[in-house]
Amino acid sequence: MAGSEALRALRTPEGPATLHLRAVDGVIEAEAWGPGADRALADTPDLVGARDDWSGFEPRDDLIRRLRREHPGLRLTRTGAITATLIPAICEQKVTGIEARRAYRLLTLETAESAPGPGELMLPPDPARLAELPSFAFHRCGLERRRADVVRGVCERASRLDALAGGTIEEARAALLKLPGIGPWTVAEVARLALGDPDAVSVGDFHLPNLVAWALAGEPRGTDERMLELLAPYEGHRGRVELLLEVSGIHAPRYGPKVEPRSIADH
């Protein structure tokens, strides 16, 4: 797909679908295939952030003011797909991005199902099938016993978890934090991506405290506590500031060697 187009395979309550999005003169055009096509089209405005409202957001410093001016079309998404967002987020716990993407790709192949329509896409992993996978299958995908158990536990509760999207963000947060192996970082990822929470802050992230401290205070290293202190003036919209900083191209100074990806799949 070109930069102005995207194909997305997804599961909906009505069945699988493939969604084609294309930007034409500032308008998003959508087309879908499969049993879940109608549902995918109905959910498209939330998926592309068309209902995300920045009207109450007020930049309080020159950097955030400039970034908002440079990215006027930036939006928070709301997929409503809590379980589908939890699975890759769990894959990301305590590992590098490369390891996490590899694990999620291998899980997708482990439960391989072709998506309807064009593009030869694969559907996201089916929670029902993941709940029944044995430990060695997760190990083969690069997930150790702890994360495998968390994924299985989430998938066993998939219908109840997905129903949380119909309530408030506060109710969803509280319910998710009660799940074994799900902490504040994972909940923030789900709140931001699946629920469109404008105040979601990824506490516990490896890079974000440094980025916030460097961008907002000129400090090369930060902690979660310092990050929350710097973001406090934006309470209610802290997730929007996080998003602006992530797309800004700003990076905190790097010290020491990079964390190297590792694999448990062959051990």
Secondary structure as UniProt FT lines:
FT   TURN            3..4
FT   STRAND          5..12
FT   TURN            13..14
FT   STRAND          15..24
FT   TURN            25..26
FT   STRAND          27..33
FT   TURN            35..36
FT   HELIX           37..47
FT   TURN            48..51
FT   TURN            55..56
FT   HELIX           62..70
FT   TURN            72..73
FT   HELIX           82..91
FT   TURN            92..94
FT   HELIX           97..110
FT   HELIX           127..132
FT   HELIX           135..140
FT   TURN            141..142
FT   HELIX           145..156
FT   HELIX           158..163
FT   HELIX           164..166
FT   HELIX           169..177
FT   TURN            180..181
FT   HELIX           184..193
FT   TURN            194..195
FT   TURN            198..199
FT   TURN            203..204
FT   HELIX           208..217
FT   HELIX           224..231
FT   HELIX           232..234
FT   TURN            235..236
FT   HELIX           238..246
FT   TURN            265..266
//
